[in-house]
Amino acid sequence: MAKTKKIISRQLEKMREAKKMSMRRAREKIRNDPVHHAEEKVKDRYRKRNSRRNIQDLSEREQKFEKIGRNAPDAIDNGKKLKKSSRG
């Protein structure tokens, strides 16, 4: 017998909650150990610093995408001309 949408959504919700609790316990475990916590902070800072890219490092197309904003990808993809705003 096929599962109903309601049952499936309940199961998904339970799985999400279990994952959240698992991650909470893992973070708490890391926070309780000062040495491990310091190592994780260093790794996190390094990861964040390396994930940032300057606009000069992007291709011309990506630069346009960043300038108009992430919520308007169709303006580039469909070849629409962009209106210049009075702000700059």
PDB file of N, CA, C and O in Angstrom:
ATOM      1  N   MET A   1       0.833  -1.178   0.000  1.00  0.00           N
ATOM      2  CA  MET A   1       0.000   0.000   0.000  1.00  0.00           C
ATOM      3  C   MET A   1       0.882   1.247   0.000  1.00  0.00           C
ATOM      4  O   MET A   1       1.882   1.306   0.715  1.00  0.00           O
ATOM      5  N   ALA A   2       0.517   2.215  -0.783  1.00  0.00           N
ATOM      6  CA  ALA A   2       1.310   3.436  -0.902  1.00  0.00           C
ATOM      7  C   ALA A   2       1.156   4.299   0.344  1.00  0.00           C
ATOM      8  O   ALA A   2       0.083   4.386   0.940  1.00  0.00           O
ATOM      9  N   LYS A   3       2.252   4.926   0.710  1.00  0.00           N
ATOM     10  CA  LYS A   3       2.218   5.822   1.867  1.00  0.00           C
ATOM     11  C   LYS A   3       1.559   7.132   1.467  1.00  0.00           C
ATOM     12  O   LYS A   3       1.722   7.618   0.348  1.00  0.00           O
ATOM     13  N   THR A   4       0.825   7.680   2.394  1.00  0.00           N
ATOM     14  CA  THR A   4       0.178   8.955   2.094  1.00  0.00           C
ATOM     15  C   THR A   4       1.170  10.091   2.273  1.00  0.00           C
ATOM     16  O   THR A   4       2.209   9.944   2.917  1.00  0.00           O
ATOM     17  N   LYS A   5       0.830  11.203   1.699  1.00  0.00           N
ATOM     18  CA  LYS A   5       1.694  12.381   1.773  1.00  0.00           C
ATOM     19  C   LYS A   5       1.892  12.826   3.221  1.00  0.00           C
ATOM     20  O   LYS A   5       2.974  13.274   3.600  1.00  0.00           O
ATOM     21  N   LYS A   6       0.842  12.699   4.019  1.00  0.00           N
ATOM     22  CA  LYS A   6       0.895  13.112   5.417  1.00  0.00           C
ATOM     23  C   LYS A   6       1.899  12.262   6.199  1.00  0.00           C
ATOM     24  O   LYS A   6       2.673  12.789   6.999  1.00  0.00           O
ATOM     25  N   ILE A   7       1.884  10.947   5.967  1.00  0.00           N
ATOM     26  CA  ILE A   7       2.807  10.044   6.660  1.00  0.00           C
ATOM     27  C   ILE A   7       4.238  10.335   6.238  1.00  0.00           C
ATOM     28  O   ILE A   7       5.139  10.378   7.076  1.00  0.00           O
ATOM     29  N   ILE A   8       4.449  10.532   4.951  1.00  0.00           N
ATOM     30  CA  ILE A   8       5.788  10.823   4.440  1.00  0.00           C
ATOM     31  C   ILE A   8       6.308  12.128   5.025  1.00  0.00           C
ATOM     32  O   ILE A   8       7.472  12.206   5.418  1.00  0.00           O
ATOM     33  N   SER A   9       5.468  13.150   5.090  1.00  0.00           N
ATOM     34  CA  SER A   9       5.921  14.436   5.627  1.00  0.00           C
ATOM     35  C   SER A   9       6.249  14.318   7.115  1.00  0.00           C
ATOM     36  O   SER A   9       7.175  14.972   7.593  1.00  0.00           O
ATOM     37  N   ARG A  10       5.499  13.490   7.854  1.00  0.00           N
ATOM     38  CA  ARG A  10       5.819  13.268   9.270  1.00  0.00           C
ATOM     39  C   ARG A  10       7.167  12.589   9.424  1.00  0.00           C
ATOM     40  O   ARG A  10       7.964  12.958  10.287  1.00  0.00           O
ATOM     41  N   GLN A  11       7.420  11.593   8.580  1.00  0.00           N
ATOM     42  CA  GLN A  11       8.695  10.888   8.640  1.00  0.00           C
ATOM     43  C   GLN A  11       9.850  11.831   8.317  1.00  0.00           C
ATOM     44  O   GLN A  11      10.889  11.799   8.976  1.00  0.00           O
ATOM     45  N   LEU A  12       9.666  12.663   7.307  1.00  0.00           N
ATOM     46  CA  LEU A  12      10.707  13.625   6.950  1.00  0.00           C
ATOM     47  C   LEU A  12      10.961  14.600   8.091  1.00  0.00           C
ATOM     48  O   LEU A  12      12.108  14.937   8.384  1.00  0.00           O
ATOM     49  N   GLU A  13       9.898  15.048   8.728  1.00  0.00           N
ATOM     50  CA  GLU A  13      10.030  15.976   9.852  1.00  0.00           C
ATOM     51  C   GLU A  13      10.791  15.319  11.003  1.00  0.00           C
ATOM     52  O   GLU A  13      11.640  15.954  11.628  1.00  0.00           O
ATOM     53  N   LYS A  14      10.490  14.055  11.284  1.00  0.00           N
ATOM     54  CA  LYS A  14      11.203  13.331  12.340  1.00  0.00           C
ATOM     55  C   LYS A  14      12.683  13.202  12.001  1.00  0.00           C
ATOM     56  O   LYS A  14      13.541  13.365  12.869  1.00  0.00           O
ATOM     57  N   MET A  15      12.979  12.908  10.740  1.00  0.00           N
ATOM     58  CA  MET A  15      14.371  12.778  10.313  1.00  0.00           C
ATOM     59  C   MET A  15      15.107  14.108  10.457  1.00  0.00           C
ATOM     60  O   MET A  15      16.254  14.144  10.900  1.00  0.00           O
ATOM     61  N   ARG A  16      14.441  15.197  10.079  1.00  0.00           N
ATOM     62  CA  ARG A  16      15.064  16.519  10.211  1.00  0.00           C
ATOM     63  C   ARG A  16      15.347  16.851  11.666  1.00  0.00           C
ATOM     64  O   ARG A  16      16.420  17.357  11.996  1.00  0.00           O
ATOM     65  N   GLU A  17      14.382  16.566  12.537  1.00  0.00           N
ATOM     66  CA  GLU A  17      14.563  16.834  13.968  1.00  0.00           C
ATOM     67  C   GLU A  17      15.700  15.993  14.539  1.00  0.00           C
ATOM     68  O   GLU A  17      16.498  16.484  15.337  1.00  0.00           O
ATOM     69  N   ALA A  18      15.774  14.726  14.130  1.00  0.00           N
ATOM     70  CA  ALA A  18      16.850  13.853  14.603  1.00  0.00           C
ATOM     71  C   ALA A  18      18.210  14.393  14.157  1.00  0.00           C
ATOM     72  O   ALA A  18      19.171  14.373  14.926  1.00  0.00           O
ATOM     73  N   LYS A  19      18.287  14.869  12.932  1.00  0.00           N
ATOM     74  CA  LYS A  19      19.539  15.429  12.412  1.00  0.00           C
ATOM     75  C   LYS A  19      19.926  16.686  13.188  1.00  0.00           C
ATOM     76  O   LYS A  19      21.095  16.872  13.527  1.00  0.00           O
ATOM     77  N   LYS A  20      18.942  17.552  13.470  1.00  0.00           N
ATOM     78  CA  LYS A  20      19.211  18.766  14.246  1.00  0.00           C
ATOM     79  C   LYS A  20      19.762  18.421  15.617  1.00  0.00           C
ATOM     80  O   LYS A  20      20.734  19.022  16.074  1.00  0.00           O
ATOM     81  N   MET A  21      19.132  17.446  16.277  1.00  0.00           N
ATOM     82  CA  MET A  21      19.575  17.058  17.615  1.00  0.00           C
ATOM     83  C   MET A  21      20.968  16.446  17.570  1.00  0.00           C
ATOM     84  O   MET A  21      21.787  16.688  18.456  1.00  0.00           O
ATOM     85  N   SER A  22      21.232  15.657  16.544  1.00  0.00           N
ATOM     86  CA  SER A  22      22.552  15.053  16.385  1.00  0.00           C
ATOM     87  C   SER A  22      23.621  16.132  16.226  1.00  0.00           C
ATOM     88  O   SER A  22      24.681  16.059  16.848  1.00  0.00           O
ATOM     89  N   MET A  23      23.343  17.125  15.397  1.00  0.00           N
ATOM     90  CA  MET A  23      24.301  18.210  15.188  1.00  0.00           C
ATOM     91  C   MET A  23      24.476  19.039  16.453  1.00  0.00           C
ATOM     92  O   MET A  23      25.585  19.475  16.759  1.00  0.00           O
ATOM     93  N   ARG A  24      23.388  19.259  17.192  1.00  0.00           N
ATOM     94  CA  ARG A  24      23.482  19.989  18.455  1.00  0.00           C
ATOM     95  C   ARG A  24      24.395  19.277  19.437  1.00  0.00           C
ATOM     96  O   ARG A  24      25.237  19.897  20.086  1.00  0.00           O
ATOM     97  N   ARG A  25      24.213  17.949  19.539  1.00  0.00           N
ATOM     98  CA  ARG A  25      25.055  17.172  20.455  1.00  0.00           C
ATOM     99  C   ARG A  25      26.515  17.225  20.020  1.00  0.00           C
ATOM    100  O   ARG A  25      27.409  17.344  20.858  1.00  0.00           O
ATOM    101  N   ALA A  26      26.762  17.137  18.714  1.00  0.00           N
ATOM    102  CA  ALA A  26      28.133  17.179  18.206  1.00  0.00           C
ATOM    103  C   ALA A  26      28.773  18.537  18.498  1.00  0.00           C
ATOM    104  O   ALA A  26      29.930  18.601  18.912  1.00  0.00           O
ATOM    105  N   ARG A  27      28.021  19.628  18.283  1.00  0.00           N
ATOM    106  CA  ARG A  27      28.560  20.964  18.563  1.00  0.00           C
ATOM    107  C   ARG A  27      28.818  21.151  20.049  1.00  0.00           C
ATOM    108  O   ARG A  27      29.818  21.753  20.441  1.00  0.00           O
ATOM    109  N   GLU A  28      27.917  20.637  20.871  1.00  0.00           N
ATOM    110  CA  GLU A  28      28.076  20.740  22.321  1.00  0.00           C
ATOM    111  C   GLU A  28      29.329  19.991  22.774  1.00  0.00           C
ATOM    112  O   GLU A  28      30.065  20.461  23.641  1.00  0.00           O
ATOM    113  N   LYS A  29      29.556  18.834  22.186  1.00  0.00           N
ATOM    114  CA  LYS A  29      30.736  18.033  22.512  1.00  0.00           C
ATOM    115  C   LYS A  29      32.014  18.810  22.167  1.00  0.00           C
ATOM    116  O   LYS A  29      32.981  18.801  22.928  1.00  0.00           O
ATOM    117  N   ILE A  30      32.002  19.474  21.018  1.00  0.00           N
ATOM    118  CA  ILE A  30      33.163  20.266  20.597  1.00  0.00           C
ATOM    119  C   ILE A  30      33.362  21.451  21.532  1.00  0.00           C
ATOM    120  O   ILE A  30      34.491  21.752  21.919  1.00  0.00           O
ATOM    121  N   ARG A  31      32.264  22.132  21.901  1.00  0.00           N
ATOM    122  CA  ARG A  31      32.364  23.294  22.792  1.00  0.00           C
ATOM    123  C   ARG A  31      32.891  22.929  24.171  1.00  0.00           C
ATOM    124  O   ARG A  31      33.562  23.741  24.809  1.00  0.00           O
ATOM    125  N   ASN A  32      32.601  21.732  24.637  1.00  0.00           N
ATOM    126  CA  ASN A  32      33.037  21.320  25.971  1.00  0.00           C
ATOM    127  C   ASN A  32      34.522  20.999  26.041  1.00  0.00           C
ATOM    128  O   ASN A  32      35.099  21.001  27.129  1.00  0.00           O
ATOM    129  N   ASP A  33      35.147  20.724  24.912  1.00  0.00           N
ATOM    130  CA  ASP A  33      36.583  20.431  24.882  1.00  0.00           C
ATOM    131  C   ASP A  33      37.313  21.668  24.356  1.00  0.00           C
ATOM    132  O   ASP A  33      37.243  21.953  23.160  1.00  0.00           O
ATOM    133  N   PRO A  34      38.017  22.414  25.230  1.00  0.00           N
ATOM    134  CA  PRO A  34      38.631  23.683  24.806  1.00  0.00           C
ATOM    135  C   PRO A  34      39.648  23.535  23.674  1.00  0.00           C
ATOM    136  O   PRO A  34      39.717  24.394  22.794  1.00  0.00           O
ATOM    137  N   VAL A  35      40.431  22.467  23.684  1.00  0.00           N
ATOM    138  CA  VAL A  35      41.445  22.280  22.645  1.00  0.00           C
ATOM    139  C   VAL A  35      40.768  22.022  21.297  1.00  0.00           C
ATOM    140  O   VAL A  35      41.109  22.638  20.287  1.00  0.00           O
ATOM    141  N   HIS A  36      39.821  21.117  21.302  1.00  0.00           N
ATOM    142  CA  HIS A  36      39.108  20.788  20.062  1.00  0.00           C
ATOM    143  C   HIS A  36      38.323  21.996  19.554  1.00  0.00           C
ATOM    144  O   HIS A  36      38.242  22.230  18.348  1.00  0.00           O
ATOM    145  N   HIS A  37      37.749  22.759  20.479  1.00  0.00           N
ATOM    146  CA  HIS A  37      36.980  23.952  20.117  1.00  0.00           C
ATOM    147  C   HIS A  37      37.876  24.979  19.424  1.00  0.00           C
ATOM    148  O   HIS A  37      37.486  25.569  18.416  1.00  0.00           O
ATOM    149  N   ALA A  38      39.073  25.191  19.965  1.00  0.00           N
ATOM    150  CA  ALA A  38      40.012  26.141  19.360  1.00  0.00           C
ATOM    151  C   ALA A  38      40.411  25.688  17.954  1.00  0.00           C
ATOM    152  O   ALA A  38      40.493  26.502  17.035  1.00  0.00           O
ATOM    153  N   GLU A  39      40.657  24.390  17.793  1.00  0.00           N
ATOM    154  CA  GLU A  39      41.023  23.866  16.473  1.00  0.00           C
ATOM    155  C   GLU A  39      39.885  24.070  15.470  1.00  0.00           C
ATOM    156  O   GLU A  39      40.122  24.461  14.327  1.00  0.00           O
ATOM    157  N   GLU A  40      38.669  23.807  15.899  1.00  0.00           N
ATOM    158  CA  GLU A  40      37.514  23.973  15.019  1.00  0.00           C
ATOM    159  C   GLU A  40      37.318  25.436  14.626  1.00  0.00           C
ATOM    160  O   GLU A  40      36.960  25.734  13.486  1.00  0.00           O
ATOM    161  N   LYS A  41      37.551  26.346  15.569  1.00  0.00           N
ATOM    162  CA  LYS A  41      37.420  27.770  15.251  1.00  0.00           C
ATOM    163  C   LYS A  41      38.437  28.190  14.201  1.00  0.00           C
ATOM    164  O   LYS A  41      38.117  28.942  13.280  1.00  0.00           O
ATOM    165  N   VAL A  42      39.668  27.699  14.344  1.00  0.00           N
ATOM    166  CA  VAL A  42      40.712  28.027  13.369  1.00  0.00           C
ATOM    167  C   VAL A  42      40.326  27.481  11.995  1.00  0.00           C
ATOM    168  O   VAL A  42      40.445  28.184  10.992  1.00  0.00           O
ATOM    169  N   LYS A  43      39.866  26.235  11.947  1.00  0.00           N
ATOM    170  CA  LYS A  43      39.454  25.634  10.676  1.00  0.00           C
ATOM    171  C   LYS A  43      38.301  26.411  10.046  1.00  0.00           C
ATOM    172  O   LYS A  43      38.277  26.634   8.836  1.00  0.00           O
ATOM    173  N   ASP A  44      37.348  26.817  10.879  1.00  0.00           N
ATOM    174  CA  ASP A  44      36.184  27.548  10.384  1.00  0.00           C
ATOM    175  C   ASP A  44      36.584  28.903   9.812  1.00  0.00           C
ATOM    176  O   ASP A  44      36.107  29.303   8.751  1.00  0.00           O
ATOM    177  N   ARG A  45      37.465  29.608  10.523  1.00  0.00           N
ATOM    178  CA  ARG A  45      37.943  30.908  10.016  1.00  0.00           C
ATOM    179  C   ARG A  45      38.653  30.739   8.684  1.00  0.00           C
ATOM    180  O   ARG A  45      38.427  31.505   7.747  1.00  0.00           O
ATOM    181  N   TYR A  46      39.515  29.730   8.606  1.00  0.00           N
ATOM    182  CA  TYR A  46      40.257  29.467   7.377  1.00  0.00           C
ATOM    183  C   TYR A  46      39.294  29.145   6.230  1.00  0.00           C
ATOM    184  O   TYR A  46      39.467  29.637   5.115  1.00  0.00           O
ATOM    185  N   ARG A  47      38.287  28.323   6.505  1.00  0.00           N
ATOM    186  CA  ARG A  47      37.308  27.937   5.487  1.00  0.00           C
ATOM    187  C   ARG A  47      36.524  29.153   4.995  1.00  0.00           C
ATOM    188  O   ARG A  47      36.298  29.305   3.795  1.00  0.00           O
ATOM    189  N   LYS A  48      36.110  30.016   5.921  1.00  0.00           N
ATOM    190  CA  LYS A  48      35.355  31.216   5.537  1.00  0.00           C
ATOM    191  C   LYS A  48      36.217  32.185   4.736  1.00  0.00           C
ATOM    192  O   LYS A  48      35.764  32.760   3.746  1.00  0.00           O
ATOM    193  N   ARG A  49      37.468  32.363   5.174  1.00  0.00           N
ATOM    194  CA  ARG A  49      38.359  33.285   4.480  1.00  0.00           C
ATOM    195  C   ARG A  49      38.614  32.808   3.053  1.00  0.00           C
ATOM    196  O   ARG A  49      38.655  33.618   2.126  1.00  0.00           O
ATOM    197  N   ASN A  50      38.784  31.520   2.872  1.00  0.00           N
ATOM    198  CA  ASN A  50      39.057  30.994   1.535  1.00  0.00           C
ATOM    199  C   ASN A  50      37.818  30.929   0.653  1.00  0.00           C
ATOM    200  O   ASN A  50      37.932  30.863  -0.571  1.00  0.00           O
ATOM    201  N   SER A  51      36.646  30.946   1.257  1.00  0.00           N
ATOM    202  CA  SER A  51      35.436  30.871   0.444  1.00  0.00           C
ATOM    203  C   SER A  51      35.086  32.221  -0.168  1.00  0.00           C
ATOM    204  O   SER A  51      34.367  32.284  -1.166  1.00  0.00           O
ATOM    205  N   ARG A  52      35.587  33.295   0.422  1.00  0.00           N
ATOM    206  CA  ARG A  52      35.308  34.627  -0.130  1.00  0.00           C
ATOM    207  C   ARG A  52      36.156  34.855  -1.368  1.00  0.00           C
ATOM    208  O   ARG A  52      37.332  34.495  -1.407  1.00  0.00           O
ATOM    209  N   ARG A  53      35.548  35.453  -2.373  1.00  0.00           N
ATOM    210  CA  ARG A  53      36.295  35.795  -3.580  1.00  0.00           C
ATOM    211  C   ARG A  53      36.088  37.268  -3.876  1.00  0.00           C
ATOM    212  O   ARG A  53      35.004  37.808  -3.656  1.00  0.00           O
ATOM    213  N   ASN A  54      37.115  37.907  -4.367  1.00  0.00           N
ATOM    214  CA  ASN A  54      36.996  39.302  -4.769  1.00  0.00           C
ATOM    215  C   ASN A  54      36.285  39.377  -6.110  1.00  0.00           C
ATOM    216  O   ASN A  54      36.290  38.419  -6.883  1.00  0.00           O
ATOM    217  N   ILE A  55      35.679  40.515  -6.375  1.00  0.00           N
ATOM    218  CA  ILE A  55      34.950  40.687  -7.636  1.00  0.00           C
ATOM    219  C   ILE A  55      35.918  40.626  -8.821  1.00  0.00           C
ATOM    220  O   ILE A  55      35.528  40.224  -9.917  1.00  0.00           O
ATOM    221  N   GLN A  56      37.181  41.023  -8.606  1.00  0.00           N
ATOM    222  CA  GLN A  56      38.165  40.971  -9.688  1.00  0.00           C
ATOM    223  C   GLN A  56      38.493  39.527 -10.077  1.00  0.00           C
ATOM    224  O   GLN A  56      38.910  39.268 -11.206  1.00  0.00           O
ATOM    225  N   ASP A  57      38.307  38.589  -9.145  1.00  0.00           N
ATOM    226  CA  ASP A  57      38.614  37.191  -9.424  1.00  0.00           C
ATOM    227  C   ASP A  57      37.519  36.501 -10.233  1.00  0.00           C
ATOM    228  O   ASP A  57      37.730  35.399 -10.740  1.00  0.00           O
ATOM    229  N   LEU A  58      36.364  37.127 -10.358  1.00  0.00           N
ATOM    230  CA  LEU A  58      35.235  36.526 -11.055  1.00  0.00           C
ATOM    231  C   LEU A  58      35.304  36.813 -12.550  1.00  0.00           C
ATOM    232  O   LEU A  58      35.958  37.764 -12.978  1.00  0.00           O
ATOM    233  N   SER A  59      34.628  35.986 -13.337  1.00  0.00           N
ATOM    234  CA  SER A  59      34.545  36.243 -14.770  1.00  0.00           C
ATOM    235  C   SER A  59      33.620  37.437 -14.999  1.00  0.00           C
ATOM    236  O   SER A  59      32.922  37.878 -14.086  1.00  0.00           O
ATOM    237  N   GLU A  60      33.623  37.948 -16.215  1.00  0.00           N
ATOM    238  CA  GLU A  60      32.800  39.123 -16.523  1.00  0.00           C
ATOM    239  C   GLU A  60      31.317  38.829 -16.293  1.00  0.00           C
ATOM    240  O   GLU A  60      30.581  39.670 -15.777  1.00  0.00           O
ATOM    241  N   ARG A  61      30.895  37.647 -16.675  1.00  0.00           N
ATOM    242  CA  ARG A  61      29.491  37.257 -16.492  1.00  0.00           C
ATOM    243  C   ARG A  61      29.141  37.176 -15.003  1.00  0.00           C
ATOM    244  O   ARG A  61      28.082  37.645 -14.584  1.00  0.00           O
ATOM    245  N   GLU A  62      30.036  36.580 -14.207  1.00  0.00           N
ATOM    246  CA  GLU A  62      29.789  36.470 -12.768  1.00  0.00           C
ATOM    247  C   GLU A  62      29.792  37.840 -12.100  1.00  0.00           C
ATOM    248  O   GLU A  62      29.043  38.071 -11.152  1.00  0.00           O
ATOM    249  N   GLN A  63      30.639  38.755 -12.596  1.00  0.00           N
ATOM    250  CA  GLN A  63      30.666  40.110 -12.040  1.00  0.00           C
ATOM    251  C   GLN A  63      29.319  40.792 -12.255  1.00  0.00           C
ATOM    252  O   GLN A  63      28.800  41.442 -11.348  1.00  0.00           O
ATOM    253  N   LYS A  64      28.747  40.645 -13.463  1.00  0.00           N
ATOM    254  CA  LYS A  64      27.434  41.231 -13.730  1.00  0.00           C
ATOM    255  C   LYS A  64      26.394  40.636 -12.794  1.00  0.00           C
ATOM    256  O   LYS A  64      25.538  41.343 -12.262  1.00  0.00           O
ATOM    257  N   PHE A  65      26.480  39.339 -12.604  1.00  0.00           N
ATOM    258  CA  PHE A  65      25.540  38.638 -11.736  1.00  0.00           C
ATOM    259  C   PHE A  65      25.631  39.163 -10.309  1.00  0.00           C
ATOM    260  O   PHE A  65      24.604  39.356  -9.658  1.00  0.00           O
ATOM    261  N   GLU A  66      26.844  39.397  -9.812  1.00  0.00           N
ATOM    262  CA  GLU A  66      27.035  39.914  -8.455  1.00  0.00           C
ATOM    263  C   GLU A  66      26.526  41.349  -8.339  1.00  0.00           C
ATOM    264  O   GLU A  66      25.971  41.730  -7.308  1.00  0.00           O
ATOM    265  N   LYS A  67      26.714  42.141  -9.392  1.00  0.00           N
ATOM    266  CA  LYS A  67      26.307  43.542  -9.332  1.00  0.00           C
ATOM    267  C   LYS A  67      24.794  43.705  -9.303  1.00  0.00           C
ATOM    268  O   LYS A  67      24.280  44.575  -8.600  1.00  0.00           O
ATOM    269  N   ILE A  68      24.068  42.871 -10.063  1.00  0.00           N
ATOM    270  CA  ILE A  68      22.614  43.020 -10.083  1.00  0.00           C
ATOM    271  C   ILE A  68      21.944  42.277  -8.943  1.00  0.00           C
ATOM    272  O   ILE A  68      20.775  42.522  -8.645  1.00  0.00           O
ATOM    273  N   GLY A  69      22.659  41.386  -8.314  1.00  0.00           N
ATOM    274  CA  GLY A  69      22.104  40.661  -7.180  1.00  0.00           C
ATOM    275  C   GLY A  69      21.814  39.216  -7.512  1.00  0.00           C
ATOM    276  O   GLY A  69      21.595  38.853  -8.668  1.00  0.00           O
ATOM    277  N   ARG A  70      21.817  38.410  -6.490  1.00  0.00           N
ATOM    278  CA  ARG A  70      21.624  36.972  -6.664  1.00  0.00           C
ATOM    279  C   ARG A  70      20.184  36.611  -6.985  1.00  0.00           C
ATOM    280  O   ARG A  70      19.930  35.510  -7.474  1.00  0.00           O
ATOM    281  N   ASN A  71      19.244  37.490  -6.730  1.00  0.00           N
ATOM    282  CA  ASN A  71      17.842  37.157  -6.930  1.00  0.00           C
ATOM    283  C   ASN A  71      17.357  37.442  -8.338  1.00  0.00           C
ATOM    284  O   ASN A  71      16.170  37.276  -8.621  1.00  0.00           O
ATOM    285  N   ALA A  72      18.236  37.866  -9.221  1.00  0.00           N
ATOM    286  CA  ALA A  72      17.797  38.187 -10.571  1.00  0.00           C
ATOM    287  C   ALA A  72      18.666  37.501 -11.627  1.00  0.00           C
ATOM    288  O   ALA A  72      19.213  38.181 -12.495  1.00  0.00           O
ATOM    289  N   PRO A  73      18.808  36.178 -11.577  1.00  0.00           N
ATOM    290  CA  PRO A  73      19.656  35.508 -12.563  1.00  0.00           C
ATOM    291  C   PRO A  73      19.053  35.505 -13.958  1.00  0.00           C
ATOM    292  O   PRO A  73      19.784  35.397 -14.942  1.00  0.00           O
ATOM    293  N   ASP A  74      17.724  35.623 -14.064  1.00  0.00           N
ATOM    294  CA  ASP A  74      17.094  35.597 -15.381  1.00  0.00           C
ATOM    295  C   ASP A  74      17.449  36.828 -16.196  1.00  0.00           C
ATOM    296  O   ASP A  74      17.333  36.802 -17.422  1.00  0.00           O
ATOM    297  N   ALA A  75      17.876  37.899 -15.554  1.00  0.00           N
ATOM    298  CA  ALA A  75      18.257  39.103 -16.284  1.00  0.00           C
ATOM    299  C   ALA A  75      19.485  38.832 -17.144  1.00  0.00           C
ATOM    300  O   ALA A  75      19.628  39.420 -18.216  1.00  0.00           O
ATOM    301  N   ILE A  76      20.358  37.965 -16.697  1.00  0.00           N
ATOM    302  CA  ILE A  76      21.539  37.608 -17.479  1.00  0.00           C
ATOM    303  C   ILE A  76      21.215  36.450 -18.412  1.00  0.00           C
ATOM    304  O   ILE A  76      21.547  36.492 -19.596  1.00  0.00           O
ATOM    305  N   ASP A  77      20.574  35.424 -17.884  1.00  0.00           N
ATOM    306  CA  ASP A  77      20.341  34.209 -18.646  1.00  0.00           C
ATOM    307  C   ASP A  77      19.469  34.431 -19.873  1.00  0.00           C
ATOM    308  O   ASP A  77      19.686  33.798 -20.906  1.00  0.00           O
ATOM    309  N   ASN A  78      18.504  35.307 -19.776  1.00  0.00           N
ATOM    310  CA  ASN A  78      17.600  35.535 -20.895  1.00  0.00           C
ATOM    311  C   ASN A  78      18.052  36.671 -21.798  1.00  0.00           C
ATOM    312  O   ASN A  78      17.360  37.003 -22.760  1.00  0.00           O
ATOM    313  N   GLY A  79      19.192  37.271 -21.509  1.00  0.00           N
ATOM    314  CA  GLY A  79      19.713  38.327 -22.352  1.00  0.00           C
ATOM    315  C   GLY A  79      18.966  39.632 -22.236  1.00  0.00           C
ATOM    316  O   GLY A  79      19.053  40.468 -23.134  1.00  0.00           O
ATOM    317  N   LYS A  80      18.239  39.831 -21.166  1.00  0.00           N
ATOM    318  CA  LYS A  80      17.500  41.078 -20.996  1.00  0.00           C
ATOM    319  C   LYS A  80      18.475  42.210 -20.709  1.00  0.00           C
ATOM    320  O   LYS A  80      19.503  42.007 -20.063  1.00  0.00           O
ATOM    321  N   LYS A  81      18.148  43.389 -21.187  1.00  0.00           N
ATOM    322  CA  LYS A  81      18.973  44.545 -20.875  1.00  0.00           C
ATOM    323  C   LYS A  81      18.595  45.059 -19.503  1.00  0.00           C
ATOM    324  O   LYS A  81      17.420  45.114 -19.142  1.00  0.00           O
ATOM    325  N   LEU A  82      19.602  45.432 -18.751  1.00  0.00           N
ATOM    326  CA  LEU A  82      19.373  45.908 -17.392  1.00  0.00           C
ATOM    327  C   LEU A  82      19.221  47.419 -17.385  1.00  0.00           C
ATOM    328  O   LEU A  82      19.940  48.129 -18.088  1.00  0.00           O
ATOM    329  N   LYS A  83      18.294  47.895 -16.598  1.00  0.00           N
ATOM    330  CA  LYS A  83      18.129  49.337 -16.440  1.00  0.00           C
ATOM    331  C   LYS A  83      19.128  49.820 -15.408  1.00  0.00           C
ATOM    332  O   LYS A  83      19.329  49.176 -14.378  1.00  0.00           O
ATOM    333  N   LYS A  84      19.752  50.948 -15.681  1.00  0.00           N
ATOM    334  CA  LYS A  84      20.674  51.512 -14.709  1.00  0.00           C
ATOM    335  C   LYS A  84      19.881  52.265 -13.663  1.00  0.00           C
ATOM    336  O   LYS A  84      18.976  53.039 -13.976  1.00  0.00           O
ATOM    337  N   SER A  85      20.237  52.023 -12.425  1.00  0.00           N
ATOM    338  CA  SER A  85      19.535  52.718 -11.350  1.00  0.00           C
ATOM    339  C   SER A  85      20.155  54.088 -11.136  1.00  0.00           C
ATOM    340  O   SER A  85      21.276  54.347 -11.575  1.00  0.00           O
ATOM    341  N   SER A  86      19.429  54.952 -10.467  1.00  0.00           N
ATOM    342  CA  SER A  86      19.922  56.298 -10.207  1.00  0.00           C
ATOM    343  C   SER A  86      20.958  56.308  -9.093  1.00  0.00           C
ATOM    344  O   SER A  86      21.629  57.316  -8.872  1.00  0.00           O
ATOM    345  N   ARG A  87      21.087  55.185  -8.394  1.00  0.00           N
ATOM    346  CA  ARG A  87      22.030  55.111  -7.269  1.00  0.00           C
ATOM    347  C   ARG A  87      23.467  54.944  -7.721  1.00  0.00           C
ATOM    348  O   ARG A  87      24.379  55.303  -6.977  1.00  0.00           O
ATOM    349  N   GLY A  88      23.697  54.432  -8.873  1.00  0.00           N
ATOM    350  CA  GLY A  88      25.088  54.290  -9.244  1.00  0.00           C
ATOM    351  C   GLY A  88      25.339  53.310 -10.235  1.00  0.00           C
ATOM    352  O   GLY A  88      26.489  53.107 -10.626  1.00  0.00           O
TER     353      GLY A  88
END
